[in-house]
Amino acid sequence: MIDVVTAVVWLAGSVFALLAAVGVLRMPDVFTRMQASTKASTLGLGCLLIGAALQMGDFASFIRVVSIGAFVLLTTPVAGHVIARASYFAEVPLWTGTVLDERQRDTQRESQNNNSIDK
Amino acid sequence: MLDIVTQVTLVTLGLALLIAFIRLVKGPTLPDRIVAMDLFGVLVVGLIVILAAWSGVRATLDAALVIALIGFLSTVAYATYVERGDPQ
């Protein structure tokens, strides 16, 4: 029974990891690539970790697996945010099909308001 | 049965590593390569965890934890480098 659950969870996890890699290869710009990689790889690694914890079954390895999972779950969003922020300020080109850039819109509005105050 | 599943899983993860490597080589900008390297770290952690569960060598789990830590730190360091530019 444990073997069957482990097999299903491992297959699901590896498929999610593969999807993350395909997303990183196929998506059109840095930001979409980053979101494909962070979400799918977190889910895939979570599945793999659950399977490994079931398979090993002793307390010491369970603690290690849980700490790896908690660490990855906490740090992946932070890493994604830092990459996105850095590449936006480094003026990496957005995809040509982008419909909304809220930050650019807000900074334009702000500069217009400042100009009207100056007059 | 679990042996076959483990081999299929390892091959799938290897394929994912290969695809991420294509993006690492192609990536038009530096942030693309950082994203690929970040994915590399997560995939390698998955590989190590599966190998530890399959072979029964528990000590490799510590290596997986260290690789996850280094992957996060290197991603943040590279992102800081991209944001601040090259200090001349």
N, CA and C atoms of all chains as a GROMACS GRO file, in nm:
protein
  621
    1MET      N    1   0.083  -0.121   0.000
    1MET     CA    2   0.000   0.000   0.000
    1MET      C    3   0.087   0.126   0.000
    2ILE      N    4   0.184   0.128   0.092
    2ILE     CA    5   0.274   0.244   0.097
    2ILE      C    6   0.350   0.259  -0.034
    3ASP      N    7   0.389   0.142  -0.092
    3ASP     CA    8   0.462   0.147  -0.219
    3ASP      C    9   0.377   0.208  -0.330
    4VAL      N   10   0.248   0.172  -0.331
    4VAL     CA   11   0.160   0.225  -0.437
    4VAL      C   12   0.148   0.377  -0.423
    5VAL      N   13   0.123   0.423  -0.299
    5VAL     CA   14   0.109   0.568  -0.277
    5VAL      C   15   0.239   0.639  -0.316
    6THR      N   16   0.353   0.580  -0.274
    6THR     CA   17   0.482   0.641  -0.308
    6THR      C   18   0.500   0.650  -0.459
    7ALA      N   19   0.463   0.542  -0.530
    7ALA     CA   20   0.481   0.543  -0.676
    7ALA      C   21   0.397   0.653  -0.739
    8VAL      N   22   0.270   0.664  -0.698
    8VAL     CA   23   0.182   0.766  -0.757
    8VAL      C   24   0.237   0.905  -0.730
    9VAL      N   25   0.278   0.929  -0.603
    9VAL     CA   26   0.324   1.063  -0.566
    9VAL      C   27   0.454   1.097  -0.637
   10TRP      N   28   0.542   1.000  -0.650
   10TRP     CA   29   0.670   1.026  -0.720
   10TRP      C   30   0.647   1.056  -0.868
   11LEU      N   31   0.557   0.978  -0.931
   11LEU     CA   32   0.530   1.005  -1.073
   11LEU      C   33   0.470   1.144  -1.090
   12ALA      N   34   0.375   1.180  -1.003
   12ALA     CA   35   0.314   1.314  -1.011
   12ALA      C   36   0.420   1.422  -0.991
   13GLY      N   37   0.506   1.402  -0.891
   13GLY     CA   38   0.610   1.502  -0.864
   13GLY      C   39   0.706   1.520  -0.979
   14SER      N   40   0.747   1.408  -1.042
   14SER     CA   41   0.842   1.420  -1.152
   14SER      C   42   0.777   1.485  -1.273
   15VAL      N   43   0.645   1.457  -1.294
   15VAL     CA   44   0.576   1.523  -1.405
   15VAL      C   45   0.568   1.673  -1.381
   16PHE      N   46   0.540   1.714  -1.255
   16PHE     CA   47   0.535   1.857  -1.225
   16PHE      C   48   0.671   1.922  -1.247
   17ALA      N   49   0.778   1.851  -1.206
   17ALA     CA   50   0.913   1.906  -1.227
   17ALA      C   51   0.942   1.922  -1.375
   18LEU      N   52   0.900   1.821  -1.455
   18LEU     CA   53   0.920   1.830  -1.599
   18LEU      C   54   0.841   1.947  -1.658
   19LEU      N   55   0.718   1.967  -1.607
   19LEU     CA   56   0.637   2.079  -1.655
   19LEU      C   57   0.703   2.213  -1.623
   20ALA      N   58   0.764   2.221  -1.504
   20ALA     CA   59   0.835   2.345  -1.469
   20ALA      C   60   0.947   2.371  -1.568
   21ALA      N   61   1.022   2.265  -1.603
   21ALA     CA   62   1.133   2.283  -1.698
   21ALA      C   63   1.081   2.322  -1.835
   22VAL      N   64   0.971   2.257  -1.879
   22VAL     CA   65   0.914   2.293  -2.010
   22VAL      C   66   0.865   2.437  -2.009
   23GLY      N   67   0.805   2.479  -1.895
   23GLY     CA   68   0.761   2.617  -1.884
   23GLY      C   69   0.877   2.714  -1.894
   24VAL      N   70   0.989   2.680  -1.828
   24VAL     CA   71   1.106   2.767  -1.835
   24VAL      C   72   1.160   2.774  -1.978
   25LEU      N   73   1.148   2.664  -2.053
   25LEU     CA   74   1.199   2.667  -2.191
   25LEU      C   75   1.103   2.741  -2.284
   26ARG      N   76   0.971   2.726  -2.266
   26ARG     CA   77   0.877   2.770  -2.368
   26ARG      C   78   0.819   2.910  -2.343
   27MET      N   79   0.818   2.957  -2.216
   27MET     CA   80   0.753   3.085  -2.189
   27MET      C   81   0.829   3.201  -2.254
   28PRO      N   82   0.758   3.311  -2.286
   28PRO     CA   83   0.819   3.413  -2.371
   28PRO      C   84   0.914   3.511  -2.303
   29ASP      N   85   0.899   3.544  -2.173
   29ASP     CA   86   0.993   3.638  -2.113
   29ASP      C   87   1.028   3.596  -1.970
   30VAL      N   88   1.117   3.672  -1.906
   30VAL     CA   89   1.173   3.630  -1.777
   30VAL      C   90   1.064   3.610  -1.672
   31PHE      N   91   0.965   3.702  -1.670
   31PHE     CA   92   0.868   3.701  -1.561
   31PHE      C   93   0.777   3.579  -1.569
   32THR      N   94   0.731   3.547  -1.690
   32THR     CA   95   0.648   3.426  -1.705
   32THR      C   96   0.729   3.301  -1.679
   33ARG      N   97   0.854   3.300  -1.723
   33ARG     CA   98   0.940   3.185  -1.697
   33ARG      C   99   0.958   3.164  -1.547
   34MET      N  100   0.980   3.277  -1.477
   34MET     CA  101   1.002   3.270  -1.332
   34MET      C  102   0.880   3.213  -1.262
   35GLN      N  103   0.760   3.256  -1.304
   35GLN     CA  104   0.643   3.208  -1.233
   35GLN      C  105   0.617   3.061  -1.264
   36ALA      N  106   0.645   3.017  -1.388
   36ALA     CA  107   0.630   2.875  -1.419
   36ALA      C  108   0.725   2.791  -1.333
   37SER      N  109   0.849   2.837  -1.325
   37SER     CA  110   0.951   2.760  -1.252
   37SER      C  111   0.919   2.752  -1.103
   38THR      N  112   0.885   2.867  -1.040
   38THR     CA  113   0.866   2.864  -0.895
   38THR      C  114   0.745   2.780  -0.855
   39LYS      N  115   0.630   2.800  -0.922
   39LYS     CA  116   0.510   2.729  -0.879
   39LYS      C  117   0.521   2.580  -0.904
   40ALA      N  118   0.552   2.542  -1.027
   40ALA     CA  119   0.552   2.399  -1.059
   40ALA      C  120   0.663   2.324  -0.986
   41SER      N  121   0.780   2.390  -0.967
   41SER     CA  122   0.888   2.316  -0.902
   41SER      C  123   0.860   2.300  -0.752
   42THR      N  124   0.794   2.398  -0.689
   42THR     CA  125   0.756   2.381  -0.548
   42THR      C  126   0.661   2.263  -0.530
   43LEU      N  127   0.558   2.259  -0.617
   43LEU     CA  128   0.461   2.149  -0.608
   43LEU      C  129   0.528   2.015  -0.637
   44GLY      N  130   0.613   2.010  -0.740
   44GLY     CA  131   0.680   1.884  -0.776
   44GLY      C  132   0.770   1.835  -0.664
   45LEU      N  133   0.850   1.925  -0.609
   45LEU     CA  134   0.939   1.884  -0.501
   45LEU      C  135   0.861   1.842  -0.377
   46GLY      N  136   0.748   1.910  -0.351
   46GLY     CA  137   0.663   1.870  -0.239
   46GLY      C  138   0.615   1.727  -0.254
   47CYS      N  139   0.569   1.692  -0.375
   47CYS     CA  140   0.524   1.554  -0.400
   47CYS      C  141   0.638   1.455  -0.380
   48LEU      N  142   0.756   1.486  -0.435
   48LEU     CA  143   0.870   1.395  -0.421
   48LEU      C  144   0.907   1.376  -0.274
   49LEU      N  145   0.901   1.484  -0.196
   49LEU     CA  146   0.936   1.476  -0.054
   49LEU      C  147   0.836   1.391   0.024
   50ILE      N  148   0.705   1.405  -0.009
   50ILE     CA  149   0.604   1.324   0.059
   50ILE      C  150   0.631   1.176   0.032
   51GLY      N  151   0.660   1.144  -0.096
   51GLY     CA  152   0.689   1.004  -0.130
   51GLY      C  153   0.811   0.952  -0.056
   52ALA      N  154   0.916   1.033  -0.048
   52ALA     CA  155   1.038   0.989   0.020
   52ALA      C  156   1.013   0.968   0.170
   53ALA      N  157   0.933   1.058   0.232
   53ALA     CA  158   0.903   1.042   0.374
   53ALA      C  159   0.824   0.915   0.399
   54LEU      N  160   0.729   0.884   0.310
   54LEU     CA  161   0.653   0.760   0.325
   54LEU      C  162   0.745   0.639   0.311
   55GLN      N  163   0.837   0.646   0.216
   55GLN     CA  164   0.920   0.530   0.185
   55GLN      C  165   1.021   0.502   0.295
   56MET      N  166   1.078   0.606   0.356
   56MET     CA  167   1.183   0.584   0.456
   56MET      C  168   1.123   0.550   0.592
   57GLY      N  169   1.024   0.630   0.636
   57GLY     CA  170   0.945   0.590   0.750
   57GLY      C  171   1.007   0.598   0.888
   58ASP      N  172   1.134   0.639   0.903
   58ASP     CA  173   1.187   0.655   1.039
   58ASP      C  174   1.190   0.803   1.075
   59PHE      N  175   1.203   0.830   1.205
   59PHE     CA  176   1.179   0.965   1.254
   59PHE      C  177   1.288   1.062   1.209
   60ALA      N  178   1.415   1.017   1.210
   60ALA     CA  179   1.526   1.107   1.177
   60ALA      C  180   1.515   1.157   1.034
   61SER      N  181   1.486   1.067   0.940
   61SER     CA  182   1.476   1.112   0.801
   61SER      C  183   1.347   1.191   0.779
   62PHE      N  184   1.243   1.158   0.857
   62PHE     CA  185   1.119   1.237   0.846
   62PHE      C  186   1.145   1.383   0.882
   63ILE      N  187   1.219   1.403   0.991
   63ILE     CA  188   1.252   1.541   1.032
   63ILE      C  189   1.329   1.613   0.923
   64ARG      N  190   1.427   1.543   0.862
   64ARG     CA  191   1.507   1.607   0.757
   64ARG      C  192   1.421   1.642   0.636
   65VAL      N  193   1.336   1.547   0.596
   65VAL     CA  194   1.251   1.572   0.479
   65VAL      C  195   1.157   1.689   0.504
   66VAL      N  196   1.099   1.695   0.625
   66VAL     CA  197   1.008   1.805   0.657
   66VAL      C  198   1.084   1.938   0.657
   67SER      N  199   1.209   1.937   0.709
   67SER     CA  200   1.282   2.064   0.712
   67SER      C  201   1.321   2.109   0.571
   68ILE      N  202   1.356   2.012   0.481
   68ILE     CA  203   1.383   2.050   0.342
   68ILE      C  204   1.258   2.111   0.280
   69GLY      N  205   1.142   2.044   0.303
   69GLY     CA  206   1.018   2.094   0.245
   69GLY      C  207   0.983   2.233   0.296
   70ALA      N  208   0.995   2.254   0.427
   70ALA     CA  209   0.962   2.385   0.484
   70ALA      C  210   1.057   2.491   0.429
   71PHE      N  211   1.185   2.458   0.418
   71PHE     CA  212   1.282   2.556   0.368
   71PHE      C  213   1.251   2.595   0.224
   72VAL      N  214   1.226   2.494   0.138
   72VAL     CA  215   1.198   2.525  -0.002
   72VAL      C  216   1.068   2.602  -0.015
   73LEU      N  217   0.967   2.562   0.065
   73LEU     CA  218   0.838   2.631   0.059
   73LEU      C  219   0.851   2.777   0.100
   74LEU      N  220   0.941   2.806   0.197
   74LEU     CA  221   0.958   2.944   0.242
   74LEU      C  222   1.045   3.026   0.148
   75THR      N  223   1.149   2.965   0.090
   75THR     CA  224   1.247   3.045   0.016
   75THR      C  225   1.213   3.062  -0.132
   76THR      N  226   1.138   2.967  -0.194
   76THR     CA  227   1.112   2.980  -0.337
   76THR      C  228   1.035   3.108  -0.373
   77PRO      N  229   0.928   3.145  -0.299
   77PRO     CA  230   0.862   3.273  -0.332
   77PRO      C  231   0.954   3.393  -0.316
   78VAL      N  232   1.038   3.391  -0.212
   78VAL     CA  233   1.130   3.503  -0.190
   78VAL      C  234   1.228   3.513  -0.307
   79ALA      N  235   1.282   3.398  -0.350
   79ALA     CA  236   1.376   3.399  -0.462
   79ALA      C  237   1.308   3.449  -0.589
   80GLY      N  238   1.185   3.404  -0.613
   80GLY     CA  239   1.113   3.449  -0.731
   80GLY      C  240   1.089   3.599  -0.729
   81HIS      N  241   1.050   3.651  -0.614
   81HIS     CA  242   1.028   3.795  -0.601
   81HIS      C  243   1.156   3.873  -0.626
   82VAL      N  244   1.267   3.825  -0.571
   82VAL     CA  245   1.394   3.897  -0.586
   82VAL      C  246   1.438   3.897  -0.732
   83ILE      N  247   1.421   3.782  -0.801
   83ILE     CA  248   1.459   3.777  -0.943
   83ILE      C  249   1.372   3.872  -1.024
   84ALA      N  250   1.240   3.869  -0.999
   84ALA     CA  251   1.149   3.954  -1.078
   84ALA      C  252   1.181   4.101  -1.058
   85ARG      N  253   1.204   4.140  -0.930
   85ARG     CA  254   1.235   4.279  -0.898
   85ARG      C  255   1.365   4.323  -0.967
   86ALA      N  256   1.468   4.238  -0.956
   86ALA     CA  257   1.597   4.273  -1.015
   86ALA      C  258   1.586   4.284  -1.166
   87SER      N  259   1.514   4.191  -1.230
   87SER     CA  260   1.510   4.197  -1.376
   87SER      C  261   1.420   4.311  -1.424
   88TYR      N  262   1.318   4.350  -1.343
   88TYR     CA  263   1.238   4.467  -1.383
   88TYR      C  264   1.322   4.594  -1.378
   89PHE      N  265   1.400   4.610  -1.270
   89PHE     CA  266   1.479   4.732  -1.259
   89PHE      C  267   1.599   4.731  -1.351
   90ALA      N  268   1.644   4.612  -1.394
   90ALA     CA  269   1.752   4.604  -1.492
   90ALA      C  270   1.698   4.625  -1.634
   91GLU      N  271   1.565   4.652  -1.644
   91GLU     CA  272   1.498   4.681  -1.771
   91GLU      C  273   1.513   4.568  -1.871
   92VAL      N  274   1.488   4.447  -1.822
   92VAL     CA  275   1.476   4.334  -1.912
   92VAL      C  276   1.347   4.351  -1.990
   93PRO      N  277   1.350   4.335  -2.124
   93PRO     CA  278   1.228   4.361  -2.202
   93PRO      C  279   1.114   4.267  -2.165
   94LEU      N  280   0.993   4.325  -2.153
   94LEU     CA  281   0.874   4.243  -2.131
   94LEU      C  282   0.831   4.179  -2.262
   95TRP      N  283   0.746   4.077  -2.251
   95TRP     CA  284   0.694   4.011  -2.369
   95TRP      C  285   0.614   4.112  -2.451
   96THR      N  286   0.617   4.102  -2.583
   96THR     CA  287   0.548   4.199  -2.668
   96THR      C  288   0.397   4.192  -2.650
   97GLY      N  289   0.344   4.078  -2.602
   97GLY     CA  290   0.200   4.066  -2.581
   97GLY      C  291   0.153   4.112  -2.445
   98THR      N  292   0.243   4.176  -2.366
   98THR     CA  293   0.203   4.221  -2.232
   98THR      C  294   0.096   4.329  -2.242
   99VAL      N  295  -0.014   4.314  -2.165
   99VAL     CA  296  -0.123   4.412  -2.175
   99VAL      C  297  -0.117   4.515  -2.064
  100LEU      N  298  -0.054   4.485  -1.949
  100LEU     CA  299  -0.062   4.577  -1.835
  100LEU      C  300   0.071   4.578  -1.761
  101ASP      N  301   0.128   4.698  -1.744
  101ASP     CA  302   0.248   4.715  -1.662
  101ASP      C  303   0.213   4.818  -1.557
  102GLU      N  304   0.162   4.772  -1.442
  102GLU     CA  305   0.105   4.865  -1.344
  102GLU      C  306   0.209   4.959  -1.287
  103ARG      N  307   0.331   4.912  -1.270
  103ARG     CA  308   0.433   4.997  -1.210
  103ARG      C  309   0.466   5.115  -1.301
  104GLN      N  310   0.481   5.084  -1.433
  104GLN     CA  311   0.511   5.191  -1.528
  104GLN      C  312   0.397   5.294  -1.530
  105ARG      N  313   0.271   5.246  -1.530
  105ARG     CA  314   0.154   5.335  -1.531
  105ARG      C  315   0.156   5.426  -1.408
  106ASP      N  316   0.184   5.365  -1.291
  106ASP     CA  317   0.181   5.443  -1.167
  106ASP      C  318   0.292   5.547  -1.164
  107THR      N  319   0.412   5.512  -1.210
  107THR     CA  320   0.521   5.610  -1.208
  107THR      C  321   0.491   5.723  -1.306
  108GLN      N  322   0.428   5.691  -1.421
  108GLN     CA  323   0.391   5.799  -1.515
  108GLN      C  324   0.291   5.894  -1.452
  109ARG      N  325   0.190   5.838  -1.384
  109ARG     CA  326   0.090   5.922  -1.317
  109ARG      C  327   0.154   6.012  -1.212
  110GLU      N  328   0.246   5.951  -1.138
  110GLU     CA  329   0.311   6.025  -1.030
  110GLU      C  330   0.389   6.143  -1.086
  111SER      N  331   0.463   6.120  -1.197
  111SER     CA  332   0.542   6.229  -1.253
  111SER      C  333   0.450   6.337  -1.310
  112GLN      N  334   0.335   6.297  -1.368
  112GLN     CA  335   0.240   6.398  -1.418
  112GLN      C  336   0.186   6.484  -1.304
  113ASN      N  337   0.152   6.418  -1.190
  113ASN     CA  338   0.103   6.493  -1.075
  113ASN      C  339   0.208   6.591  -1.025
  114ASN      N  340   0.333   6.548  -1.020
  114ASN     CA  341   0.439   6.636  -0.973
  114ASN      C  342   0.454   6.756  -1.065
  115ASN      N  343   0.443   6.731  -1.198
  115ASN     CA  344   0.456   6.842  -1.293
  115ASN      C  345   0.344   6.944  -1.273
  116SER      N  346   0.220   6.895  -1.250
  116SER     CA  347   0.108   6.990  -1.234
  116SER      C  348   0.124   7.069  -1.105
  117ILE      N  349   0.179   7.011  -1.000
  117ILE     CA  350   0.202   7.084  -0.876
  117ILE      C  351   0.306   7.194  -0.898
  118ASP      N  352   0.410   7.161  -0.975
  118ASP     CA  353   0.516   7.258  -0.999
  118ASP      C  354   0.462   7.381  -1.072
  119LYS      N  355   0.366   7.359  -1.166
  119LYS     CA  356   0.311   7.473  -1.238
  119LYS      C  357   0.221   7.554  -1.145
  120MET      N  358   0.793  -0.330  -0.840
  120MET     CA  359   0.723  -0.223  -0.910
  120MET      C  360   0.786  -0.088  -0.878
  121LEU      N  361   0.823  -0.070  -0.749
  121LEU     CA  362   0.877   0.060  -0.709
  121LEU      C  363   1.010   0.090  -0.777
  122ASP      N  364   1.086  -0.020  -0.809
  122ASP     CA  365   1.214   0.001  -0.878
  122ASP      C  366   1.191   0.066  -1.014
  123ILE      N  367   1.093   0.012  -1.090
  123ILE     CA  368   1.065   0.069  -1.222
  123ILE      C  369   1.019   0.213  -1.210
  124VAL      N  370   0.928   0.238  -1.113
  124VAL     CA  371   0.878   0.374  -1.094
  124VAL      C  372   0.992   0.469  -1.058
  125THR      N  373   1.083   0.421  -0.971
  125THR     CA  374   1.196   0.506  -0.933
  125THR      C  375   1.282   0.540  -1.054
  126GLN      N  376   1.304   0.438  -1.140
  126GLN     CA  377   1.386   0.466  -1.259
  126GLN      C  378   1.316   0.564  -1.352
  127VAL      N  379   1.183   0.546  -1.370
  127VAL     CA  380   1.109   0.640  -1.456
  127VAL      C  381   1.117   0.781  -1.400
  128THR      N  382   1.101   0.792  -1.265
  128THR     CA  383   1.107   0.924  -1.201
  128THR      C  384   1.244   0.988  -1.220
  129LEU      N  385   1.350   0.907  -1.202
  129LEU     CA  386   1.485   0.962  -1.216
  129LEU      C  387   1.508   1.008  -1.360
  130VAL      N  388   1.460   0.929  -1.459
  130VAL     CA  389   1.479   0.968  -1.599
  130VAL      C  390   1.402   1.097  -1.629
  131THR      N  391   1.278   1.107  -1.573
  131THR     CA  392   1.199   1.229  -1.597
  131THR      C  393   1.268   1.352  -1.539
  132LEU      N  394   1.323   1.335  -1.417
  132LEU     CA  395   1.394   1.448  -1.355
  132LEU      C  396   1.519   1.483  -1.435
  133GLY      N  397   1.586   1.382  -1.489
  133GLY     CA  398   1.703   1.408  -1.572
  133GLY      C  399   1.666   1.484  -1.698
  134LEU      N  400   1.552   1.446  -1.756
  134LEU     CA  401   1.502   1.516  -1.874
  134LEU      C  402   1.472   1.663  -1.841
  135ALA      N  403   1.410   1.685  -1.723
  135ALA     CA  404   1.381   1.821  -1.680
  135ALA      C  405   1.510   1.901  -1.665
  136LEU      N  406   1.614   1.837  -1.608
  136LEU     CA  407   1.744   1.904  -1.594
  136LEU      C  408   1.799   1.943  -1.730
  137LEU      N  409   1.784   1.850  -1.827
  137LEU     CA  410   1.835   1.876  -1.963
  137LEU      C  411   1.763   1.995  -2.026
  138ILE      N  412   1.629   2.000  -2.010
  138ILE     CA  413   1.551   2.110  -2.068
  138ILE      C  414   1.588   2.242  -2.002
  139ALA      N  415   1.606   2.239  -1.867
  139ALA     CA  416   1.648   2.361  -1.798
  139ALA      C  417   1.788   2.403  -1.845
  140PHE      N  418   1.871   2.304  -1.879
  140PHE     CA  419   2.006   2.336  -1.927
  140PHE      C  420   2.001   2.405  -2.063
  141ILE      N  421   1.903   2.364  -2.148
  141ILE     CA  422   1.888   2.433  -2.277
  141ILE      C  423   1.860   2.581  -2.254
  142ARG      N  424   1.769   2.610  -2.157
  142ARG     CA  425   1.739   2.751  -2.128
  142ARG      C  426   1.862   2.821  -2.071
  143LEU      N  427   1.941   2.747  -1.991
  143LEU     CA  428   2.062   2.807  -1.935
  143LEU      C  429   2.160   2.848  -2.044
  144VAL      N  430   2.170   2.766  -2.149
  144VAL     CA  431   2.262   2.798  -2.259
  144VAL      C  432   2.203   2.907  -2.348
  145LYS      N  433   2.072   2.895  -2.380
  145LYS     CA  434   2.010   2.988  -2.474
  145LYS      C  435   1.986   3.125  -2.413
  146GLY      N  436   1.936   3.124  -2.288
  146GLY     CA  437   1.881   3.242  -2.220
  146GLY      C  438   1.932   3.374  -2.269
  147PRO      N  439   1.849   3.458  -2.329
  147PRO     CA  440   1.902   3.582  -2.388
  147PRO      C  441   1.958   3.678  -2.284
  148THR      N  442   1.902   3.680  -2.162
  148THR     CA  443   1.952   3.775  -2.062
  148THR      C  444   2.000   3.698  -1.939
  149LEU      N  445   2.071   3.768  -1.851
  149LEU     CA  446   2.122   3.705  -1.729
  149LEU      C  447   2.010   3.655  -1.637
  150PRO      N  448   1.900   3.733  -1.615
  150PRO     CA  449   1.793   3.678  -1.530
  150PRO      C  450   1.735   3.546  -1.579
  151ASP      N  451   1.729   3.525  -1.712
  151ASP     CA  452   1.683   3.395  -1.763
  151ASP      C  453   1.772   3.283  -1.711
  152ARG      N  454   1.902   3.309  -1.712
  152ARG     CA  455   1.996   3.206  -1.666
  152ARG      C  456   1.983   3.184  -1.516
  153ILE      N  457   1.955   3.293  -1.442
  153ILE     CA  458   1.937   3.277  -1.296
  153ILE      C  459   1.815   3.191  -1.268
  154VAL      N  460   1.705   3.213  -1.343
  154VAL     CA  461   1.586   3.131  -1.324
  154VAL      C  462   1.617   2.984  -1.352
  155ALA      N  463   1.693   2.959  -1.459
  155ALA     CA  464   1.729   2.820  -1.493
  155ALA      C  465   1.814   2.758  -1.383
  156MET      N  466   1.908   2.836  -1.326
  156MET     CA  467   1.992   2.783  -1.220
  156MET      C  468   1.911   2.753  -1.094
  157ASP      N  469   1.812   2.839  -1.065
  157ASP     CA  470   1.725   2.817  -0.950
  157ASP      C  471   1.649   2.686  -0.966
  158LEU      N  472   1.598   2.664  -1.088
  158LEU     CA  473   1.526   2.539  -1.117
  158LEU      C  474   1.620   2.419  -1.103
  159PHE      N  475   1.744   2.436  -1.148
  159PHE     CA  476   1.848   2.332  -1.134
  159PHE      C  477   1.858   2.286  -0.989
  160GLY      N  478   1.869   2.385  -0.898
  160GLY     CA  479   1.884   2.352  -0.757
  160GLY      C  480   1.769   2.267  -0.705
  161VAL      N  481   1.645   2.309  -0.738
  161VAL     CA  482   1.528   2.236  -0.690
  161VAL      C  483   1.526   2.095  -0.748
  162LEU      N  484   1.559   2.081  -0.878
  162LEU     CA  485   1.557   1.949  -0.940
  162LEU      C  486   1.662   1.858  -0.879
  163VAL      N  487   1.781   1.912  -0.851
  163VAL     CA  488   1.886   1.830  -0.792
  163VAL      C  489   1.848   1.784  -0.651
  164VAL      N  490   1.781   1.874  -0.575
  164VAL     CA  491   1.732   1.834  -0.443
  164VAL      C  492   1.634   1.717  -0.456
  165GLY      N  493   1.543   1.725  -0.554
  165GLY     CA  494   1.449   1.615  -0.577
  165GLY      C  495   1.519   1.486  -0.611
  166LEU      N  496   1.619   1.493  -0.700
  166LEU     CA  497   1.696   1.374  -0.738
  166LEU      C  498   1.762   1.310  -0.616
  167ILE      N  499   1.825   1.392  -0.533
  167ILE     CA  500   1.899   1.340  -0.418
  167ILE      C  501   1.804   1.275  -0.319
  168VAL      N  502   1.687   1.340  -0.298
  168VAL     CA  503   1.590   1.284  -0.203
  168VAL      C  504   1.540   1.148  -0.251
  169ILE      N  505   1.512   1.137  -0.381
  169ILE     CA  506   1.466   1.008  -0.434
  169ILE      C  507   1.575   0.902  -0.422
  170LEU      N  508   1.698   0.941  -0.454
  170LEU     CA  509   1.808   0.844  -0.442
  170LEU      C  510   1.828   0.800  -0.297
  171ALA      N  511   1.811   0.894  -0.202
  171ALA     CA  512   1.825   0.858  -0.060
  171ALA      C  513   1.717   0.761  -0.017
  172ALA      N  514   1.593   0.786  -0.065
  172ALA     CA  515   1.484   0.696  -0.026
  172ALA      C  516   1.499   0.560  -0.091
  173TRP      N  517   1.555   0.557  -0.212
  173TRP     CA  518   1.565   0.431  -0.287
  173TRP      C  519   1.680   0.345  -0.234
  174SER      N  520   1.796   0.411  -0.214
  174SER     CA  521   1.913   0.333  -0.173
  174SER      C  522   1.918   0.312  -0.023
  175GLY      N  523   1.845   0.392   0.055
  175GLY     CA  524   1.846   0.375   0.200
  175GLY      C  525   1.963   0.441   0.269
  176VAL      N  526   2.042   0.523   0.195
  176VAL     CA  527   2.152   0.596   0.259
  176VAL      C  528   2.098   0.728   0.310
  177ARG      N  529   2.070   0.736   0.442
  177ARG     CA  530   2.002   0.854   0.496
  177ARG      C  531   2.089   0.979   0.492
  178ALA      N  532   2.221   0.961   0.496
  178ALA     CA  533   2.310   1.076   0.512
  178ALA      C  534   2.299   1.172   0.395
  179THR      N  535   2.258   1.123   0.276
  179THR     CA  536   2.251   1.213   0.161
  179THR      C  537   2.143   1.319   0.176
  180LEU      N  538   2.047   1.296   0.269
  180LEU     CA  539   1.943   1.398   0.290
  180LEU      C  540   2.004   1.529   0.338
  181ASP      N  541   2.110   1.519   0.419
  181ASP     CA  542   2.178   1.641   0.465
  181ASP      C  543   2.236   1.717   0.347
  182ALA      N  544   2.290   1.642   0.248
  182ALA     CA  545   2.344   1.707   0.128
  182ALA      C  546   2.233   1.780   0.054
  183ALA      N  547   2.114   1.718   0.048
  183ALA     CA  548   2.001   1.784  -0.020
  183ALA      C  549   1.965   1.914   0.050
  184LEU      N  550   1.965   1.912   0.184
  184LEU     CA  551   1.934   2.034   0.261
  184LEU      C  552   2.035   2.143   0.232
  185VAL      N  553   2.163   2.106   0.228
  185VAL     CA  554   2.268   2.206   0.202
  185VAL      C  555   2.255   2.262   0.061
  186ILE      N  556   2.221   2.176  -0.037
  186ILE     CA  557   2.208   2.226  -0.174
  186ILE      C  558   2.090   2.321  -0.187
  187ALA      N  559   1.979   2.291  -0.115
  187ALA     CA  560   1.865   2.383  -0.117
  187ALA      C  561   1.906   2.519  -0.061
  188LEU      N  562   1.985   2.517   0.048
  188LEU     CA  563   2.030   2.642   0.111
  188LEU      C  564   2.120   2.722   0.016
  189ILE      N  565   2.218   2.653  -0.044
  189ILE     CA  566   2.312   2.723  -0.132
  189ILE      C  567   2.240   2.777  -0.255
  190GLY      N  568   2.141   2.699  -0.306
  190GLY     CA  569   2.066   2.745  -0.422
  190GLY      C  570   1.994   2.876  -0.395
  191PHE      N  571   1.930   2.885  -0.278
  191PHE     CA  572   1.859   3.009  -0.243
  191PHE      C  573   1.958   3.125  -0.229
  192LEU      N  574   2.068   3.100  -0.157
  192LEU     CA  575   2.166   3.209  -0.136
  192LEU      C  576   2.224   3.258  -0.268
  193SER      N  577   2.256   3.164  -0.360
  193SER     CA  578   2.316   3.206  -0.486
  193SER      C  579   2.215   3.282  -0.571
  194THR      N  580   2.088   3.242  -0.564
  194THR     CA  581   1.987   3.315  -0.640
  194THR      C  582   1.977   3.459  -0.592
  195VAL      N  583   1.973   3.477  -0.459
  195VAL     CA  584   1.963   3.612  -0.404
  195VAL      C  585   2.089   3.693  -0.439
  196ALA      N  586   2.205   3.628  -0.433
  196ALA     CA  587   2.329   3.700  -0.464
  196ALA      C  588   2.332   3.744  -0.610
  197TYR      N  589   2.292   3.654  -0.702
  197TYR     CA  590   2.290   3.690  -0.844
  197TYR      C  591   2.190   3.803  -0.871
  198ALA      N  592   2.073   3.795  -0.802
  198ALA     CA  593   1.972   3.899  -0.823
  198ALA      C  594   2.023   4.034  -0.776
  199THR      N  595   2.095   4.035  -0.662
  199THR     CA  596   2.155   4.159  -0.614
  199THR      C  597   2.255   4.212  -0.714
  200TYR      N  598   2.332   4.122  -0.774
  200TYR     CA  599   2.430   4.162  -0.876
  200TYR      C  600   2.361   4.225  -0.996
  201VAL      N  601   2.249   4.163  -1.040
  201VAL     CA  602   2.177   4.218  -1.155
  201VAL      C  603   2.121   4.356  -1.122
  202GLU      N  604   2.070   4.372  -0.999
  202GLU     CA  605   2.003   4.497  -0.966
  202GLU      C  606   2.103   4.612  -0.949
  203ARG      N  607   2.218   4.583  -0.889
  203ARG     CA  608   2.313   4.692  -0.862
  203ARG      C  609   2.409   4.715  -0.976
  204GLY      N  610   2.422   4.619  -1.066
  204GLY     CA  611   2.516   4.632  -1.176
  204GLY      C  612   2.657   4.595  -1.133
  205ASP      N  613   2.746   4.600  -1.229
  205ASP     CA  614   2.882   4.557  -1.206
  205ASP      C  615   2.959   4.664  -1.128
  206PRO      N  616   3.005   4.635  -1.005
  206PRO     CA  617   3.080   4.737  -0.931
  206PRO      C  618   3.220   4.755  -0.991
  207GLN      N  619   3.243   4.869  -1.052
  207GLN     CA  620   3.372   4.891  -1.119
  207GLN      C  621   3.471   4.954  -1.023
   0.00000   0.00000   0.00000
